[in-house]
Amino acid sequence: MAAEKAGTGAVKNLARLRPQWAASNPGVGFRLKERRIAREFRAMGLKTFLVERLNIGDWPELDEDAARIDRERWAAIGDPGSRPGEVIALGFEVSLDGRTAAIASAGKRDDDRFHIKVIDHRPGGGTAWLVDRIIDIVTRYRVCVVLYNPAGQADAYATDLENAGLPKWQSSRPGKGGLRPLSAREYAASCGELVADTTVEADRLRHCAQQPLDDAVKEAGTRPLADKWAWDQQKSTADITPLIGVTCALHGFRVHGAEEGVVPWAEYV
């Protein structure tokens, strides 16, 4: 009887939330099927579904202090020996002047915490290396998705990546390492997700204590976006491409990490 009541409650919650699906996920109806969202709801449960699919959660308030990550807490969750599982997601970003780029990865550790790492970062080294490096990583490792913010300079490299053999991400081919842009709402949510994951209360994240990322966290500026906030290169006092890279990668793994893909031959990135 208890199980029957719980099932009835889940159905009511699913029906109540249905009008918000399309508002939070522009791809509903053509790239994202409603039956898949329903499966996710049953698998995740209400609280996780609200965060992961509808971007409803306890995000930091829209003010300068809340938007930035607490430095002491950031230092406390640094773990140079952090390792993810087999599946990772990638994120990349390019600086406003096009002279610097960063590639980052995200995955999940054995202790069920998220893992983020800057894979490649070449300050002032240009971007000629970027496309080949991403293709190399996707070829060698089990990459579920490659995410980027199309509102930034990274968008200029999407066509080159596709021409180099990286297909667009498709809901019909999950887990294949496809390329997918973030919507403005997703990008704003991904920034809030990363900050929320670092808190003492959540304690869901570990990073590899890399200096470029540490510096980016300290100097990152923000801007209002989609009723939330987002990292902003123009308002930052240092290069934050590593931070935007891990932010995109973490959201990519959060959404696509459970999808099945090709088994890799390498250990981790």
QUILIN-V569547 format. One record per run of one state. SS is the DSSP state (~ for helix, > for strand, _ for the rest). FROM is the first residue (numbers start at 1). TO is the last residue. If there is no record, write none. Layout:
SS:FROM:TO
SS:FROM:TO
//
This chain:
_:1:1
~:2:24
_:25:27
>:28:28
_:29:31
>:32:32
_:33:33
~:34:44
_:45:45
~:46:52
_:53:63
~:64:67
_:68:70
~:71:76
_:77:77
>:78:78
_:79:86
>:87:94
_:95:100
>:101:108
_:109:113
>:114:121
_:122:129
~:130:140
_:141:141
>:142:149
_:150:152
~:153:163
_:164:167
>:168:168
_:169:170
~:171:173
_:174:177
>:178:182
_:183:183
~:184:198
_:199:204
>:205:207
_:208:210
~:211:219
_:220:220
>:221:225
_:226:227
>:228:232
_:233:240
~:241:256
_:257:269
//
